[in-house]
Amino acid sequence: MNEVRIDKWMWATRIFKTRTIAAEACKKGRVMINGVTIKPSRMIKVGEIIQVRKPPITFSFKVLALSERRMGAKLVPEYLENVTTPDQYEILEMNRISGFVDRARGLGRPTKKERRELEQFTDPGLMSDGFDFDFDFEDEENEEDDTY
């Protein structure tokens, strides 16, 4: 086997979960060889370096062997070598860290501080302004009649 379709190889080496997703990534221009976007039907050879853009980073894989059949995760290192540069992983780590800081207000679960503020706002036991919500209007009317 000298050549294999890129979408089949990426699916077989578990870069993508399905072959359809691999083909769509090619069509959307997220898969490149030598900086050139490629079609899903592009045949690849041993030794080529494939760049796969999965935002926010671009992974790079060197083709070590070819296969059209999906393999177990333990066999993947025999077929590809991850040659992604360390700066790409730094971008991923920075994105992971900043994901909590740059969260748009109102999206996702409240932070611990926001939760405490909500509890303080809604908990009637914490309201110590002396205002009684359980007053009875009828008793007040009777009291007023008695005083005149």
N, C-alpha and C positions, 0 to 999 in steps of 0.2 A: 504494500500500500504506500504509494508515493505522495498522494494528495487526498485531502478530506475537506468537505465544505466547512467553512468557519462556524456556521450556526450549529452544525452537528457536533463539532469538536468542543465548542464552548459548553454545550449541553452535556456531552459525555464526560467532560472534566469538571463538571459541577460548578462552573462559573455562573451559570444561570439555571434556574429550577426547571424550566421547560424549554423545549426547542423553539416554541412560538415566541417566548419572551426574548430569547437570543436573537431570533430573526427580526423582531420589532426593534431591538436595540441597534441592530445594524441599519435598519431603514431610517431610524431617527438620527443617525450619524454619531452614535455613542461608541462605536467600535472602529478603531483605526489600525492601520499597519503603515509604519513609516510616516505618520502624520496625515495619511490620506484615508478618508472615510471609505468604507467598503460595503458591498452588498452581501446579503446572507449566503449567496451562492458562490462567493469567492473561495477558491481552493487555496489551502495553506500548505506549507512545507515545513519540515523540521528545521529549526534554527531561526525562524521568523519571530519577531517580537510584536505582540498584539497589545494595544492599549485599549482598555475598557473604561469608559467614563461612567462612574456611578456617583453622581453628585453627593458630596462636594469634592471628591478626589478622583484621580485617574489611576487605575491599577495597570501595571505592565506585567505581561506574562511571556516567558520565552518557551516556545514549543520544543519539547524534548522528544516526544513520540506522538504518533497519530492513532486515533481510535474513533470509530463511529458508534461504538457501543458504550452505554453509560456504565460507569464503574463505581466501586465502593470508594469511600473517602480515603481509605488507607492507600489505595493505588494511585491517587491523583499526583503525588510528587514524582512518580516515574514518567508522567506525561507532560507536566509543565513545571516551570520554575518561576516563582514570584520575584520579579526584578523591579518591583515598585520602589521608587526612591524614598528615603526617609522623610524628606520634606512633605511628601504627600500624607504620610501618617501623622505628621505634626499638624497639618491642616485638619485632619479628621479628629485628632485629640482636642484641638482648640475649639472646633465646632461642637464637640461633645460637652466641653466645659461651659462654653458660652450659651449653650442651649437653655440652661436654667436661668441665666441672667437676662437674656434678651427675649424671654417669653412675652408675647403680647398680652397685655392686661385683659383678663376675661377669658383667656383660653386655658384649657386644662384644669387641673386640680389647684385649689388655693395653696399658697405656701403656708408654712407653719405660722408665720406672723399674721398673714391674712386670715387664717382660720381663728386665731386667738382674738383678733379684732372683731370678727363676725360673732363669735361666742359672747364676747363682752357686750356687743350691741344688742343681741337677741335674748340674753339671759335675764329674766326679770329679777332674779335675786341680786344681781349686780347693780341694778338701778336703785340708787340710794338718794333720790331727790325728794323723798317724803310724800310723793303723790300716791294716793290709794286708789286702785282701780276697782275695788270691791265695794264702793259705797252704794247705799240703797236710797233711791229718790223718795220712796214712800215714807220712810222713817224721818227724813229731813222735813217733809211737808207736815207731818204730825207734830214734830218738835216746834216748828214755826207757829202752828195753830195754838199750841199750849202756852206760848209766851205772850200772846196778845190778850 
